[in-house]
Each structure stands twice: as C-alpha cells, then as structure tokens.
C-alpha cells in the first residue's frame, strides 16, 4: 500500500486565513471538487494556478508548497 504524499499546503493556508474551499473555487473560477482535490493532495494545481492562488491569498507562492529540503542543515 502506497501512502499519499503531500505536496502543497493550500488547505493549511486556507485554514489560517479562515477561508473555505468554496471561496477559493469561486476566486480561481474552478470547480469546488477540483479545489477539494488540491486541498487533499489528490491532485495538484498547475504552476500558473498556484501563482494565482498565492496572489489571491496574498502569500508568497513558497508558502503554498511543502519544503523539499531541511533549511537547518
């Protein structure tokens, strides 16, 4: 059994800003199911869409991604 990898933090950032998947879906003009799948890491948005999400949420795009390296090492 393969465990699912998390690549993005969209769900976390939405929660930090007290926003919903539905709200984000309306802002990016995407189906709520699509946004839900991004938030559960079942699929990933394109880089262009990720940049749009970062702009909408007023965060650096890097805040929407999980780090790939430990910056303390």
ZADREN-609191 format. One record per residue: residue number from 1; x, y, z of N, C-alpha, C in turn. Coordinates in steps of 0.1 Angstrom, whole numbers, plus 5000, padded with zeros to 4 digits. Layout:
N
+------+------+------+------+------+------+------+------+------+------+
| resi |  n.x |  n.y |  n.z | ca.x | ca.y | ca.z |  c.x |  c.y |  c.z |
+------+------+------+------+------+------+------+------+------+------+
|  NUM |    X |    Y |    Z |    X |    Y |    Z |    X |    Y |    Z |
...
+------+------+------+------+------+------+------+------+------+------+
END
This chain:
73
+------+------+------+------+------+------+------+------+------+------+
| resi |  n.x |  n.y |  n.z | ca.x | ca.y | ca.z |  c.x |  c.y |  c.z |
+------+------+------+------+------+------+------+------+------+------+
|    1 | 5008 | 4988 | 5000 | 5000 | 5000 | 5000 | 5009 | 5012 | 5000 |
|    2 | 5006 | 5021 | 4991 | 5014 | 5034 | 4989 | 5008 | 5045 | 4997 |
|    3 | 5015 | 5052 | 5005 | 5010 | 5063 | 5012 | 5010 | 5076 | 5003 |
|    4 | 5000 | 5084 | 5004 | 4998 | 5096 | 4996 | 5008 | 5106 | 5001 |
|    5 | 5015 | 5113 | 4992 | 5024 | 5124 | 4996 | 5017 | 5137 | 4995 |
|    6 | 5020 | 5145 | 5004 | 5015 | 5159 | 5004 | 5026 | 5168 | 4997 |
|    7 | 5021 | 5176 | 4988 | 5030 | 5185 | 4981 | 5027 | 5199 | 4983 |
|    8 | 5014 | 5202 | 4986 | 5010 | 5216 | 4988 | 5004 | 5218 | 5002 |
|    9 | 5003 | 5231 | 5006 | 4998 | 5235 | 5019 | 4985 | 5243 | 5017 |
|   10 | 4979 | 5242 | 5006 | 4967 | 5250 | 5003 | 4957 | 5249 | 5014 |
|   11 | 4954 | 5237 | 5019 | 4944 | 5236 | 5029 | 4948 | 5243 | 5042 |
|   12 | 4961 | 5242 | 5046 | 4966 | 5248 | 5058 | 4965 | 5264 | 5057 |
|   13 | 4969 | 5269 | 5045 | 4968 | 5284 | 5044 | 4954 | 5289 | 5044 |
|   14 | 4945 | 5281 | 5037 | 4931 | 5285 | 5038 | 4926 | 5285 | 5052 |
|   15 | 4929 | 5275 | 5060 | 4925 | 5274 | 5074 | 4931 | 5286 | 5082 |
|   16 | 4944 | 5289 | 5080 | 4950 | 5300 | 5087 | 4943 | 5313 | 5084 |
|   17 | 4937 | 5315 | 5072 | 4931 | 5327 | 5068 | 4915 | 5326 | 5070 |
|   18 | 4911 | 5315 | 5076 | 4897 | 5313 | 5078 | 4889 | 5314 | 5065 |
|   19 | 4894 | 5308 | 5055 | 4888 | 5307 | 5041 | 4883 | 5293 | 5039 |
|   20 | 4874 | 5291 | 5029 | 4869 | 5278 | 5026 | 4874 | 5274 | 5011 |
|   21 | 4872 | 5261 | 5009 | 4875 | 5256 | 4995 | 4865 | 5263 | 4985 |
|   22 | 4853 | 5264 | 4990 | 4842 | 5270 | 4981 | 4846 | 5285 | 4977 |
|   23 | 4851 | 5292 | 4987 | 4856 | 5306 | 4985 | 4867 | 5306 | 4974 |
|   24 | 4877 | 5297 | 4976 | 4888 | 5297 | 4967 | 4884 | 5292 | 4953 |
|   25 | 4875 | 5283 | 4952 | 4870 | 5278 | 4939 | 4863 | 5290 | 4932 |
|   26 | 4856 | 5298 | 4939 | 4849 | 5310 | 4932 | 4860 | 5320 | 4927 |
|   27 | 4870 | 5322 | 4935 | 4881 | 5331 | 4932 | 4889 | 5327 | 4920 |
|   28 | 4892 | 5314 | 4919 | 4900 | 5309 | 4908 | 4892 | 5303 | 4896 |
|   29 | 4879 | 5305 | 4898 | 4869 | 5300 | 4888 | 4871 | 5286 | 4884 |
|   30 | 4872 | 5277 | 4894 | 4874 | 5263 | 4892 | 4862 | 5256 | 4900 |
|   31 | 4860 | 5243 | 4896 | 4850 | 5235 | 4903 | 4854 | 5233 | 4917 |
|   32 | 4845 | 5233 | 4926 | 4848 | 5230 | 4940 | 4854 | 5217 | 4942 |
|   33 | 4851 | 5207 | 4934 | 4857 | 5193 | 4936 | 4872 | 5194 | 4932 |
|   34 | 4875 | 5202 | 4922 | 4889 | 5203 | 4918 | 4897 | 5209 | 4930 |
|   35 | 4892 | 5220 | 4936 | 4899 | 5227 | 4947 | 4900 | 5217 | 4959 |
|   36 | 4889 | 5210 | 4961 | 4890 | 5200 | 4972 | 4901 | 5190 | 4970 |
|   37 | 4902 | 5185 | 4957 | 4913 | 5176 | 4954 | 4927 | 5182 | 4956 |
|   38 | 4928 | 5195 | 4953 | 4941 | 5201 | 4956 | 4944 | 5201 | 4971 |
|   39 | 4933 | 5204 | 4978 | 4935 | 5206 | 4993 | 4938 | 5192 | 5000 |
|   40 | 4934 | 5181 | 4994 | 4936 | 5168 | 4999 | 4949 | 5162 | 4993 |
|   41 | 4955 | 5169 | 4984 | 4967 | 5165 | 4976 | 4964 | 5152 | 4968 |
|   42 | 4951 | 5151 | 4963 | 4948 | 5140 | 4954 | 4953 | 5144 | 4940 |
|   43 | 4954 | 5157 | 4937 | 4959 | 5163 | 4925 | 4965 | 5176 | 4928 |
|   44 | 4973 | 5181 | 4919 | 4980 | 5194 | 4921 | 4976 | 5204 | 4911 |
|   45 | 4975 | 5217 | 4915 | 4972 | 5228 | 4905 | 4984 | 5230 | 4896 |
|   46 | 4982 | 5236 | 4885 | 4993 | 5239 | 4876 | 5001 | 5250 | 4883 |
|   47 | 5013 | 5253 | 4878 | 5022 | 5263 | 4884 | 5015 | 5277 | 4882 |
|   48 | 5009 | 5279 | 4871 | 5001 | 5291 | 4868 | 4990 | 5293 | 4878 |
|   49 | 4983 | 5283 | 4881 | 4971 | 5283 | 4890 | 4977 | 5285 | 4904 |
|   50 | 4988 | 5279 | 4908 | 4993 | 5280 | 4921 | 4998 | 5295 | 4923 |
|   51 | 5003 | 5301 | 4913 | 5007 | 5315 | 4914 | 4995 | 5324 | 4916 |
|   52 | 4984 | 5321 | 4909 | 4971 | 5328 | 4910 | 4966 | 5326 | 4925 |
|   53 | 4966 | 5314 | 4930 | 4962 | 5312 | 4944 | 4970 | 5320 | 4954 |
|   54 | 4983 | 5320 | 4952 | 4992 | 5328 | 4961 | 4988 | 5343 | 4960 |
|   55 | 4985 | 5348 | 4949 | 4981 | 5362 | 4947 | 4968 | 5364 | 4954 |
|   56 | 4959 | 5356 | 4952 | 4945 | 5357 | 4959 | 4947 | 5357 | 4974 |
|   57 | 4955 | 5348 | 4979 | 4957 | 5346 | 4993 | 4967 | 5356 | 4999 |
|   58 | 4973 | 5364 | 4990 | 4983 | 5373 | 4994 | 4995 | 5367 | 5002 |
|   59 | 5000 | 5356 | 4997 | 5011 | 5349 | 5003 | 5022 | 5347 | 4992 |
|   60 | 5034 | 5345 | 4996 | 5044 | 5340 | 4987 | 5041 | 5326 | 4982 |
|   61 | 5043 | 5324 | 4970 | 5040 | 5311 | 4964 | 5046 | 5299 | 4972 |
|   62 | 5058 | 5302 | 4978 | 5065 | 5292 | 4985 | 5058 | 5287 | 4998 |
|   63 | 5049 | 5296 | 5003 | 5041 | 5292 | 5015 | 5030 | 5282 | 5011 |
|   64 | 5028 | 5280 | 4998 | 5018 | 5270 | 4994 | 5024 | 5257 | 4992 |
|   65 | 5037 | 5256 | 4992 | 5044 | 5243 | 4990 | 5051 | 5238 | 5002 |
|   66 | 5052 | 5225 | 5003 | 5060 | 5219 | 5014 | 5074 | 5220 | 5010 |
|   67 | 5083 | 5223 | 5020 | 5097 | 5224 | 5017 | 5103 | 5210 | 5012 |
|   68 | 5112 | 5211 | 5003 | 5118 | 5198 | 4999 | 5132 | 5196 | 5006 |
|   69 | 5137 | 5206 | 5012 | 5150 | 5204 | 5020 | 5148 | 5210 | 5034 |
|   70 | 5155 | 5204 | 5043 | 5156 | 5210 | 5056 | 5166 | 5222 | 5056 |
|   71 | 5160 | 5233 | 5058 | 5169 | 5246 | 5058 | 5178 | 5247 | 5069 |
|   72 | 5177 | 5239 | 5080 | 5186 | 5239 | 5091 | 5199 | 5231 | 5089 |
|   73 | 5199 | 5223 | 5078 | 5211 | 5215 | 5076 | 5219 | 5221 | 5064 |
+------+------+------+------+------+------+------+------+------+------+
END
